[in-house]
Amino acid sequence: MNQKGFANLIVISLIIVVLSVAGYFVLIRKPTTPDKTQQPISSETTVIPTPTSIQPVPSNDFKTYILKGNAIISHNALVVFPLDLEKESPKFVEMGPNTIIEVQAKSACAHNRVEHEDDEVLTESHALIRNLNSQGMKPRDVANIRKISVVMPYNTSLDSYTRIPGTFCIGFHTSDNKWIWNFTAIRPTLNDDLKKGFGEMMLDAKNVDIVAILFDDTTAIETITFEAEKVR
């Protein structure tokens, strides 16, 4: 090969190298085209709205009060107690005007139920009311009552008898000097394992200051529980 042909070969090789280097730099500097399927990222911050105000849950002003003790009530007799809301768990060691008293009614729930409507206001001419008023109990606190329940044991330390709890009904005295009675007989649920009867009544009694429970059978009492909202 002569010198002229060799020189041309060198020139061609140099041109190829220069073009290759130039092409490389062109490719490196070329911006990448964004994928058309990608969504642009916004610089704005998404704000999640919050409630302007949250209403608080209404408070429950009803409290549970439990009279605890040990008593036996004769058949067709009443347990009567004024509302005393200073203590939520007062005890009646002995029955008396400061806790509960027994009042002889000589009357049964079922008998009165025939003659009177539910939640009826009884007049002073009724024998039951005469007996209640003769006790001279002085009201203390006034409350709205929504539930009363009674626990009645089969046995008590006061004697050796076994008594199966029977029916009872409930009345209450109001701050405007009225006795209101519901003579619907409540039959307790008996639990032979615990040897106790459990009875309760739901109420909507307003402005109550004295509660009375009429028992149809001789009954032992362990607790009387009521849910009350104090009025004054």
MOGI-V165695 format. One record per helix or strand of 3 or more residues. SS is the DSSP state (A for helix, B for strand). FROM is the first residue (numbers start at 1). TO is the last residue. If there is no record, write none. Layout:
SS&FROM&TO ; SS&FROM&TO
This chain:
A&3&29 ; B&63&73 ; B&77&82 ; B&101&104 ; A&109&115 ; B&120&122 ; A&127&133 ; B&143&153 ; B&168&174 ; B&179&186 ; B&189&191 ; B&196&215 ; B&219&230
